[in-house]
Amino acid sequence: MATLLGEYLNKLGIVKEKVRSMANVKKPRMNDLCNKGTAKPSPEEFYRIVLIGVKLADREEFEFNKAVDEIFPDRAKNNFLEEYSRLPSDIQFLKRHTLKQSDVENKIGMAENKISRLANEKTKDLLAVELICFMEGLNYNLLDTFKEIYGEIKIDADEKVKNSKNR
């Protein structure tokens, strides 16, 4: 049975094998991401697969944010700064950059101390949905933030992917 990612790619009407190849994802991994509910995409896999799919379907980039809603409809949606909205903007800025790690983990449904384990390289399993919830909690533009982290993805006339960051 197709996962929500698999269903989304089917809806785009594109060849998943082409997306897989261009996104540099191994065949078994792509098959799992599209068909097994237990397979969870990493942030980079998600970004590359979805944005390449959007581009191959000749859709506008804003479709990326719609894809997030379709693929992760039940994700935690929080505004980490909502309780500080009455404060002056400079104080809100400070609060944005000094959030308690445990508060962030709780609000996005991340395991306790996972951010520390990620930072200490004791785990490498940051999930796309966790990063997305974090970005949304800070009111970041999802696609712009993914581009900042993983680089711009461009597809040339020969349908070869050009990434502005070496990955």
C-alpha positions as CSV (number, residue, x, y, z in Angstrom):
1,M,0.0,0.0,0.0
2,A,1.4,3.4,-1.0
3,T,2.5,5.8,1.7
4,L,1.4,9.4,1.6
5,L,4.7,10.2,-0.1
6,G,4.1,7.5,-2.7
7,E,0.5,8.7,-3.2
8,Y,1.7,12.3,-3.7
9,L,4.3,11.2,-6.3
10,N,1.6,9.2,-8.0
11,K,-0.7,12.2,-8.1
12,L,2.0,14.3,-9.8
13,G,1.9,11.8,-12.6
14,I,5.7,11.5,-12.9
15,V,8.0,8.5,-13.2
16,K,9.2,7.7,-9.7
17,E,12.3,6.0,-11.0
18,K,13.4,9.2,-12.6
19,V,12.8,11.1,-9.4
20,R,14.7,8.4,-7.5
21,S,17.7,8.6,-9.8
22,M,17.8,12.4,-9.9
23,A,17.4,12.6,-6.1
24,N,20.2,10.0,-5.7
25,V,18.2,7.6,-3.5
26,K,18.8,3.9,-3.7
27,K,16.0,1.8,-5.3
28,P,15.2,-0.2,-2.2
29,R,15.0,2.9,-0.1
30,M,12.8,4.7,-2.6
31,N,10.5,1.7,-2.7
32,D,10.3,1.6,1.1
33,L,9.6,5.4,1.3
34,C,6.8,5.1,-1.3
35,N,5.2,1.8,0.0
36,K,6.1,1.1,3.7
37,G,4.5,3.1,6.4
38,T,7.4,2.3,8.7
39,A,9.9,4.0,6.4
40,K,10.5,7.6,7.4
41,P,12.3,10.0,5.1
42,S,15.3,12.0,6.3
43,P,15.0,15.8,5.7
44,E,17.3,15.7,2.8
45,E,15.6,12.7,1.1
46,F,12.2,14.4,1.6
47,Y,13.4,17.7,0.2
48,R,15.2,16.2,-2.8
49,I,12.4,13.7,-3.7
50,V,9.5,16.2,-3.4
51,L,11.2,19.2,-5.0
52,I,12.5,17.2,-7.9
53,G,9.0,15.6,-8.3
54,V,7.4,19.1,-8.3
55,K,9.9,20.3,-10.9
56,L,9.5,17.3,-13.1
57,A,5.7,17.7,-13.0
58,D,6.3,21.3,-14.2
59,R,4.6,22.8,-11.1
60,E,5.5,26.0,-9.3
61,E,7.9,25.7,-6.3
62,F,5.1,26.8,-3.9
63,E,3.7,23.4,-4.5
64,F,6.4,22.1,-2.1
65,N,4.5,23.5,0.9
66,K,1.3,21.9,-0.3
67,A,3.2,18.6,-0.5
68,V,4.2,18.9,3.1
69,D,0.6,19.3,4.1
70,E,-0.4,16.2,2.0
71,I,2.4,14.0,3.1
72,F,2.4,15.0,6.8
73,P,-1.2,16.0,7.5
74,D,-1.2,15.0,11.2
75,R,2.1,16.6,12.2
76,A,2.4,18.7,15.3
77,K,1.7,22.4,14.4
78,N,3.0,24.8,17.0
79,N,4.1,28.4,17.1
80,F,7.0,28.4,19.6
81,L,6.8,32.2,19.9
82,E,3.1,32.6,20.3
83,E,3.3,33.2,24.1
84,Y,5.8,36.0,23.4
85,S,3.7,37.8,20.8
86,R,2.9,40.6,23.3
87,L,6.6,41.4,23.7
88,P,8.6,43.9,21.6
89,S,10.0,42.4,18.4
90,D,13.6,42.6,19.6
91,I,12.7,40.5,22.7
92,Q,10.8,38.1,20.5
93,F,14.0,37.8,18.4
94,L,16.0,36.9,21.5
95,K,13.4,34.4,22.6
96,R,13.5,32.8,19.1
97,H,17.2,32.1,19.6
98,T,17.1,30.9,23.2
99,L,14.3,28.4,23.3
100,K,14.7,25.5,25.7
101,Q,15.6,22.3,24.0
102,S,13.2,20.3,26.1
103,D,10.3,22.6,25.2
104,V,11.1,22.3,21.4
105,E,11.3,18.5,21.7
106,N,8.0,18.3,23.5
107,K,6.2,20.7,21.1
108,I,7.2,18.8,18.0
109,G,6.8,15.3,19.4
110,M,10.5,14.5,19.4
111,A,12.0,12.0,21.8
112,E,13.5,13.5,25.0
113,N,17.1,14.6,24.5
114,K,17.1,13.7,20.8
115,I,18.6,17.1,19.9
116,S,21.5,16.5,22.2
117,R,22.0,13.0,20.8
118,L,22.0,14.4,17.2
119,A,24.5,17.2,18.2
120,N,26.8,14.6,19.9
121,E,26.5,12.3,16.8
122,K,25.0,9.5,19.0
123,T,22.1,9.3,16.5
124,K,21.7,10.3,12.9
125,D,18.0,9.8,12.6
126,L,16.5,13.2,12.3
127,L,13.2,12.8,10.5
128,A,11.9,15.1,7.9
129,V,8.7,15.7,9.8
130,E,10.7,16.7,12.9
131,L,12.7,19.3,11.0
132,I,9.5,20.5,9.3
133,C,7.8,20.9,12.7
134,F,10.8,22.8,14.0
135,M,10.8,25.2,11.0
136,E,7.1,25.8,11.3
137,G,7.3,26.4,15.0
138,L,9.7,29.2,14.3
139,N,7.6,30.5,11.4
140,Y,10.3,29.8,8.8
141,N,9.5,29.4,5.2
142,L,9.8,25.7,4.6
143,L,11.2,25.7,1.1
144,D,13.6,28.6,1.7
145,T,14.9,26.9,4.8
146,F,15.4,23.6,3.1
147,K,17.3,25.4,0.3
148,E,19.5,27.1,2.9
149,I,20.3,23.8,4.5
150,Y,20.7,21.5,1.5
151,G,21.2,23.9,-1.4
152,E,19.1,25.0,-4.4
153,I,18.0,22.2,-6.8
154,K,17.9,23.1,-10.4
155,I,17.2,20.7,-13.3
156,D,18.9,21.6,-16.5
157,A,17.6,21.0,-20.1
158,D,19.1,17.5,-20.1
159,E,17.2,16.8,-16.8
160,K,20.4,16.6,-14.8
161,V,20.2,17.9,-11.2
162,K,22.4,20.8,-10.2
163,N,22.7,21.4,-6.5
164,S,24.2,24.5,-5.2
165,K,25.7,22.6,-2.2
166,N,28.0,19.7,-2.7
167,R,26.2,16.7,-1.5
